[in-house]
Amino acid sequence: MSYKILIVDDNQNQLKASELLLRARGFSVDTARTGDEAVKKIKENPWRFGLVVLDYHLKDTEGTAVAKKILSTTKNLYILMHSADETQAAAIDSIEAGAVGFIPKAVKGEVFVEKIRAWCKKYEETFFPLCPAQDFSSNESLIREIGLVGASAALANVAKLVKKYGPFNKTVLITGETGTGKERIARALHHGPAHMFFPVNCASYSGSSDLMENELFGRKKDAYTGANTPSEGVFRQAAGGTVLLDEIYTLSVRAQYKLLRALREWTVRPVGGTTEHPINCRIIVTAKPDIEELAKTDKFVPDLLERINVLRIHIPPLRDRADDIEPLVVYFCEKYAKENQVQKRFLKSTVQYLKKFPWPRNVAQLENLVTRLCARVDGDTIMPQHLDPEFFEERNTGPLANRIELMARQEIIDAINQASSRREASRLLGIPEPTLRRKLKEYGIPDRFTAHRSEVEAKEIAGA
């Protein structure tokens, strides 16, 4: 841990107990017995501390006054008010003074440690910049093996298919929304020298099947006015290599039928020619996810879909791969640094907003955003306030008491999601189990443990 936790308490026994407990769990801890001592230590080195666990009632002054003095020195830390006074008025006073959380002194032992650990995680997400990972997860390693960047299970599954299908000289259909990286996957599938990979933009032929024939099948000399030289065409040039038919659905229906014949017979007839020439290349095709729906209309030839849909890889959209956003941001920052000799970093809190964004144009849109922010922001750190308004969810603007209630509700949800039983959740929260049940009902939070028990009972009855 690169930062310390400062515990401020005028009760020597309480101070020592908290210090020893946190030190024994691996936290770096400093202590202060007065508000003035705490403020002095923070002024000496504002970046030394990450969390301040501050007694609500100090003998020399109120904790709220100390919190205001600390935050006038630096706002790069979190203040957690620690108090035996568990009234709502005390919680509201603490939040108004700038505290981010309120921990009752009745919470002790491992429950206290878990609360501190949770706040440390939130602090790191808010104030720590993203850095290149030193150790990769199994998903990241698998994804990097095929030359991509990410950490999600969804992209790791794509990587597994790439490794499985890569050696086979069979046609692969890659589906995905615009900007998901279909061409990158196609290049990862290609086995052989880079110059033997021939990407073809089918959209450039959308208005002319003749142009498609000319480019893909080749032409005889003098096949038409201006055809002064013969051409083999991409399919014959790519012998032993790979042809990527990018966004195949943009071809006209007439062009689709001509392509279907070539893929069915594995021969091409150059424009103006009479001889069929065999082709020996691998075909990779990209399309939108709704290619099957298009084939049910008159916009895509069903037989052509059957011909290209031999092996299939679907790339999920970025909104369904939130775990890929952090490594992608790091990668794009490094790319920007190499191209411009300027190092920029994103705070983890900034990336949290990016993870909630729907990314309609996927990875391409994320790269553009990172590049734009790296160029636009003057400092070396990209903070949440640098993001455009569209990245922020609607904020609660109600009374402070409502915000306190929302914080309590979120803390209960976090405990419920983390625990394996209601008893464990109540232990993490430091409240009796009956109180937890009452709070779940009061806040309208589903009790998943009751649902789980019902499922178990149903299975037992069915088994009987």
For each residue, the residues with C-beta under 8 A, 3 or more apart:
1: 4 26 27 28 50 120
2:
3: 28 47 48 49 50 51 123
4: 1 28 29 30 48 49 50
5: 22 27 28 29 30 49 50 51 52 53 116 120
6: 29 30 31 32 38 41 42 49 51 52 53
7: 15 18 19 22 29 30 31 32 53
8: 31 32 33 34 35 37 38 52 53 54 55 58 63 66
9: 14 15 18 31 33 53 55 58 82
10: 15 33 34 55 58 59 60
11: 14 15 55
12: 15 16 33
13: 16 17
14: 9 11 17 18 55 105
15: 7 9 10 11 12 18 19 31 33
16: 12 13 19 20
17: 13 14 20 21
18: 7 9 14 15 21 22 53 112
19: 7 15 16 22 23 29 31
20: 16 17 23 24
21: 17 18 24 25 109 112 113
22: 5 7 18 19 25 27 29 113 116
23: 19 20 26 27 29
24: 20 21
25: 21 22 113 117
26: 1 23
27: 1 5 22 23 116 120
28: 1 3 4 5
29: 4 5 6 7 19 22 23
30: 4 5 6 7 41 48 49
31: 6 7 8 9 15 19
32: 6 7 8 35 37 38 41
33: 8 9 10 12 15 37
34: 8 10 37 38 58 59 60
35: 8 32 38 39 58 60 61 63 65 66 69
36: 39 40 60
37: 8 32 33 34 40 41
38: 6 8 32 34 35 41 42 52 54 66 70
39: 35 36 42 43 66 69 70 73
40: 36 37 43 44
41: 6 30 32 37 38 44 45 48 49
42: 6 38 39 45 46 48 49 52 70 73 74 77
43: 39 40 46 73
44: 40 41 48
45: 41 42 48 49
46: 42 43 49 73 74 76 77
47: 3 74 76
48: 3 4 30 41 42 44 45
49: 3 4 5 6 30 41 42 45 46 52 77
50: 1 3 4 5 77 78 120 123 124 127
51: 3 5 6 77 78 79 80 116 119 120 123
52: 5 6 8 38 42 49 67 70 77 78 79 80
53: 5 6 7 8 9 18 80 82 103 116
54: 8 38 63 66 67 70 79 80 81 82 99
55: 8 9 10 11 14 58 63 82 83
56: 62 63 64 81 82 83 84 85 90 94
57: 62 63 83 84 85
58: 8 9 10 34 35 55 61 62 63 66
59: 10 34
60: 10 34 35 36
61: 35 58 65 66
62: 56 57 58 65 66
63: 8 35 54 55 56 57 58 66 67 81 82 83 94 97
64: 56 67 68 81 93 94 96 97 99
65: 35 61 62 68 69 97
66: 8 35 38 39 54 58 61 62 63 69 70
67: 52 54 63 64 70 71 79 81 94 97 98 99
68: 64 65 71 72 97 98
69: 35 39 65 66 72 73
70: 38 39 42 52 54 66 67 73 74 77 79 98
71: 67 68 74 75 79 98
72: 68 69
73: 39 42 43 46 69 70
74: 42 46 47 70 71 77
75: 71
76: 46 47 127
77: 42 46 49 50 51 52 70 74 123 127
78: 50 51 52 100 101 119 122 123 126
79: 51 52 54 67 70 71 97 98 99 100
80: 51 52 53 54 99 100 101 102 103 116 119
81: 54 56 63 64 67 90 91 94 97 99 101 102 103
82: 9 53 54 55 56 63 103 105
83: 55 56 57 63 86 90 94 102 103 104 105
84: 56 57 104 105 106
85: 56 57 90
86: 83 90 91 104 106
87: 90 91
88: 91 92 401 404
89: 92 93
90: 56 81 83 85 86 87 93 94 102
91: 81 86 87 88 94 95 102 404
92: 88 89 95 96 400 401 404
93: 64 89 90 96 97
94: 56 63 64 67 81 83 90 91 97 99 102
95: 91 92 98 99 100 102 400 403 404
96: 64 92 93 400
97: 63 64 65 67 68 79 81 93 94
98: 67 68 70 71 79 95
99: 54 64 67 79 80 81 94 95 102
100: 78 79 80 95 119 122
101: 78 80 81 115 119 407
102: 80 81 83 90 91 94 95 99
103: 53 80 81 82 83 107 112 115
104: 83 84 86 107 430
105: 14 82 83 84 108
106: 84 86 430
107: 103 104 111 112 115 430
108: 105 111 112 430
109: 21 112 113
110: 113 114 427
111: 107 108 114 115 427 428 429 430
112: 18 21 103 107 108 109 115 116 430
113: 21 22 25 109 110 116 117
114: 110 111 117 118 428
115: 101 103 107 111 112 118 119 430
116: 5 22 27 51 53 80 112 113 119 120
117: 25 113 114 120 121
118: 114 115 121 122 414
119: 51 78 80 100 101 115 116 122 123
120: 1 5 27 50 51 116 117 123 124
121: 117 118 124 125
122: 78 100 118 119 125 126
123: 3 50 51 77 78 119 120 126 127
124: 50 120 121 127 128 348
125: 121 122 128 348 349 352
126: 78 122 123 347 348 349
127: 50 76 77 123 124 347 348 349
128: 124 125 347 348
129: 345 346 347 348 381
130: 326 329 330 333 345 346 347 348 351
131: 330 345
132: 330 334
133: 136 140 327 330
134:
135:
136: 133 140 141 144
137: 140 141 151
138: 141 142 156
139: 142 143 150 151 152 153 155 156 323
140: 133 136 137 143 144 150 151 327
141: 136 137 138 144 145
142: 138 139 145 146 156 159 160
143: 139 140 146 148 149 150 151 155 156 159
144: 136 140 141 147 148 149
145: 141 142 159 163
146: 142 143 159 162 163 188
147: 144 184 187 188
148: 143 144 155 159 181 184 185 188
149: 143 144 324 327 328 331
150: 139 140 143 155 156 321 323 324 327 328
151: 137 139 140 143 155 323 324 326 327
152: 139 155 156 321 322 323 324
153: 139 156 157 323
154: 157 158 316 320 321
155: 139 143 148 150 151 152 158 159 315 316 321 324
156: 138 139 142 143 150 152 153 159 160
157: 153 154 160 161
158: 154 155 161 162 185 313 314 315
159: 142 143 145 146 148 155 156 162 163
160: 142 156 157 163 164
161: 157 158 164 165 313
162: 146 158 159 165 166 185 188 189 313
163: 145 146 159 160 166
164: 160 161
165: 161 162 168 170 172 189 311 313
166: 162 163 188 189 191
167: 191
168: 165 311
169: 282
170: 165 282 310 311
171: 263 282 283 284 285 307 308 310 311
172: 165 186 189 283 284 285 310 311 312 313
173: 285 286 287 291 308 309 310 311 312 313
174: 182 185 186 284 285 286 287 313 314 315
175: 182 286 287 288 289 291 312 313 314 315
176: 180 181 182 286 288 289 314 315 316 317
177: 180 288 289 315 317 362
178: 288 361 362 364
179: 318 361 362 363 364 365
180: 176 177 315 316 317 318 362 363
181: 148 176 184 185 315 362 363
182: 174 175 176 185 186 246 286 315
183: 186 187 199 244 246 286
184: 147 148 181 187 188
185: 148 158 162 174 181 182 188 189 313 315
186: 172 174 182 183 189 190 197 199 242 244 246 284 286
187: 147 183 184 190 197
188: 146 147 148 162 166 184 185
189: 162 165 166 172 185 186 242 284
190: 186 187 196 197 241 242 282 284
191: 166 167 242
192: 196 197 240 241 242
193: 196 241
194: 197
195:
196: 190 192 193 238 240 241 242
197: 186 187 190 192 194 241 242 244
198: 234 237 238 241 242 243 244 281
199: 183 186 244 246
200: 215 216 234 243 244 245 246
201: 204 246 247
202: 205 206 212 245 246 247 248 249 250 251
203: 206 246 247 250
204: 201 211
205: 202 208 209 211 212 215 250 251 252 255
206: 202 203 250 251 252
207: 252
208: 205 211 212 252 255
209: 205 212 213 251 252 254 255 258
210: 213 214 271
211: 204 205 208 214 215
212: 202 205 208 209 215 216 251 255 258 259
213: 209 210 216 217 255 258 271
214: 210 211 217 218 219 231 233 271
215: 200 205 211 212 233 234
216: 200 212 213 233 234 235 259 262 268
217: 213 214 233 235 262 268 269 270 271
218: 214 230 231 232 233 235 236 268 270 271 273 277
219: 214 223 224 227 230 231 233 270 271 272 273
220: 223 227 230 270 271 272 273
221: 227 228 229 230
222: 227 228 272
223: 219 220 227 270 271 272 273
224: 219 227 271 272
225:
226:
227: 219 220 221 222 223 224 230 271 272
228: 221 222
229: 221
230: 218 219 220 221 227 270
231: 214 218 219 270
232: 218 236 237 270
233: 214 215 216 217 218 219 236 237 268 270
234: 198 200 215 216 237 238 243
235: 216 217 218 238 243 262 268 279 281
236: 218 232 233 239 268 277 279
237: 198 232 233 234
238: 196 198 234 235 241 242 243 279 281
239: 236 279 280 281
240: 192 196 280 281
241: 190 192 193 196 197 198 238 281 282
242: 186 189 190 191 192 196 197 198 238 281 282 283 284
243: 198 200 234 235 238 281 282 283 284
244: 183 186 197 198 199 200 284 285 286
245: 200 202 248 259 283 284 285 286 308
246: 182 183 186 199 200 201 202 203 286
247: 201 202 203 250 286 287 288
248: 202 245 251 256 259 285 286 287 304 308
249: 202 287 288 291 294 299 300
250: 202 203 205 206 247
251: 202 205 206 209 212 248 255 256 259
252: 205 206 207 208 209 255 256
253: 256 257 298 299 300 301
254: 209 257 258
255: 205 208 209 212 213 251 252 258 259
256: 248 251 252 253 259 260 300 301 304
257: 253 254 260 261 301 304
258: 209 212 213 254 255 261 262
259: 212 216 245 248 251 255 256 262 263 304
260: 256 257 263 264 301 303 304 307
261: 257 258 264 265
262: 216 217 235 258 259 265 266 267 268 279
263: 171 259 260 266 283 304 307 308
264: 260 261 307
265: 261 262 276
266: 262 263 278 279 280
267: 262 276 277 278 279
268: 216 217 218 233 235 236 262 276 277 279
269: 217 273 274 275 276 277
270: 217 218 219 220 223 230 231 232 233 273 275 277
271: 210 213 214 217 218 219 220 223 224 227
272: 219 220 222 223 224 227
273: 218 219 220 223 269 270
274: 269
275: 269 270
276: 265 267 268 269
277: 218 236 267 268 269 270
278: 266 267
279: 235 236 238 239 262 266 267 268
280: 239 240 266
281: 198 235 238 239 240 241 242 243
282: 169 170 171 190 241 242 243
283: 171 172 242 243 245 263 308
284: 171 172 174 186 189 190 242 243 244 245
285: 171 172 173 174 244 245 248 308
286: 173 174 175 176 182 183 186 244 245 246 247 248
287: 173 174 175 247 248 249 291
288: 175 176 177 178 247 249 291 294
289: 175 176 177 314
290: 293 294
291: 173 175 249 287 288 294 295 300 305
292: 295 296 305
293: 290 296 297
294: 249 288 290 291 297 299 300
295: 291 292 300 301 302 305
296: 292 293 302
297: 293 294 300
298: 253
299: 249 253 294
300: 249 253 256 291 294 295 297 304 305
301: 253 256 257 260 295 304 305
302: 295 296 305 306
303: 260 306 307
304: 248 256 257 259 260 263 300 301 307 308
305: 291 292 295 300 301 302 308 309
306: 302 303 309
307: 171 260 263 264 303 304 310
308: 171 173 245 248 263 283 285 304 305
309: 173 305 306 312
310: 170 171 172 173 307
311: 165 168 170 171 172 173
312: 172 173 175 309
313: 158 161 162 165 172 173 174 175 185
314: 158 174 175 176 289
315: 155 158 174 175 176 177 180 181 182 185
316: 154 155 176 180 320 321
317: 176 177 180 320 321 359 362
318: 179 180 321 324 325 359 362 363 365 366
319: 322 357 358 359
320: 154 316 317
321: 150 152 154 155 316 317 318 324 325
322: 152 319 325 355
323: 139 150 151 152 153 326
324: 149 150 151 152 155 318 321 327 328
325: 318 321 322 328 329 351 354 355 366
326: 130 151 323 329 330 351 355
327: 133 140 149 150 151 324 330 331
328: 149 150 324 325 331 332 363 366 367
329: 130 325 326 332 333 346 351 354 366 370
330: 130 131 132 133 326 327 333 334
331: 149 327 328 334 335
332: 328 329 335 336 366 367 370 371
333: 130 329 330 336 337 343 344 345 346 370 374
334: 132 330 331 337 338
335: 331 332 338 339
336: 332 333 339 340 342 344 370 371 374 375
337: 333 334 340 341 342 343 344
338: 334 335 341
339: 335 336
340: 336 337 374 375
341: 337 338
342: 336 337 374
343: 333 337 380
344: 333 336 337 373 374 377 380 381 382
345: 129 130 131 333 380 381 382
346: 129 130 329 333 350 351 370 373 381 382
347: 126 127 128 129 130 350 351 381 382 383 384
348: 124 125 126 127 128 129 130 351 352
349: 125 126 127 352 353 383 384
350: 346 347 353 354 382 383 384 386 387
351: 130 325 326 329 346 347 348 354 355
352: 125 348 349 355 356
353: 349 350 356 357 384 387 391 392
354: 325 329 350 351 357 366 369 387 391
355: 322 325 326 351 352
356: 352 353 391 393
357: 319 353 354 390 391
358: 319
359: 317 318 319 362 363 365 366
360: 365
361: 178 179 364 365
362: 177 178 179 180 181 317 318 359 365 366
363: 179 180 181 318 328 359 366 367
364: 178 179 361 367 368
365: 179 318 359 360 361 362 368 369
366: 318 325 328 329 332 354 359 362 363 369 370
367: 328 332 363 364 370 371
368: 364 365 371 372
369: 354 365 366 372 373
370: 329 332 333 336 346 366 367 373 374
371: 332 336 367 368 374 375
372: 368 369 375 376
373: 344 346 369 370 376 377 382 386 387
374: 333 336 340 342 344 370 371 377 382
375: 336 340 371 372
376: 372 373 386
377: 344 373 374 381 382 386
378:
379:
380: 343 344 345
381: 129 344 345 346 347 377
382: 344 345 346 347 350 373 374 377 386
383: 347 349 350 386
384: 347 349 350 353 387 392
385:
386: 350 373 376 377 382 383
387: 350 353 354 373 384 391 392
388: 391
389: 392
390: 357
391: 353 354 356 357 387 388
392: 353 384 387 389 395
393: 356
394:
395: 392
396: 402 403 406
397:
398: 402 403
399: 402 403
400: 92 95 96 403 404
401: 88 92 404 405
402: 396 398 399 405 406
403: 95 396 398 399 400 406 407
404: 88 91 92 95 400 401 407 408
405: 401 402 408 409 443
406: 396 402 403 409 410
407: 101 403 404 410 411
408: 404 405 411 412 439 443
409: 405 406 412 413 443 445
410: 406 407 413 414
411: 407 408 414 415 429
412: 408 409 415 416 425 429 436 439 440 443 445
413: 409 410 416 417 445
414: 118 410 411 417 418
415: 411 412 418 419 425 428 429
416: 412 413 419 425 440 445 447 448
417: 413 414
418: 414 415 425 428
419: 415 416 422 424 425 427 428
420: 424
421: 424 425 449
422: 419 425 426 433 436 437 447 449
423: 426 427 433
424: 419 420 421 427 428
425: 412 415 416 418 419 421 422 428 429 436 449
426: 422 423 429 431 432 433 435 436
427: 110 111 419 423 424 430
428: 111 114 415 418 419 424 425
429: 111 411 412 415 425 426 436
430: 104 106 107 108 111 112 115 427
431: 426 435 436 439
432: 426 435 436
433: 422 423 426 436 437
434: 437 438
435: 426 431 432 438 439
436: 412 422 425 426 429 431 432 433 439 440
437: 422 433 434 440 441 447
438: 434 435 441 442
439: 408 412 431 435 436 442 443 445
440: 412 416 436 437 443 445 446 447
441: 437 438 444
442: 438 439
443: 405 408 409 412 439 440
444: 441
445: 409 412 413 416 439 440
446: 440 451
447: 416 422 437 440 450 451
448: 416 451 452
449: 421 422 425 452 453
450: 447 453 454
451: 446 447 448 454 455
452: 448 449 455 456
453: 449 450 456 457
454: 450 451 457 458
455: 451 452 458 459
456: 452 453 459 460
457: 453 454 460 461
458: 454 455 461 462
459: 455 456 462 463
460: 456 457 463 464
461: 457 458 464
462: 458 459
463: 459 460
464: 460 461
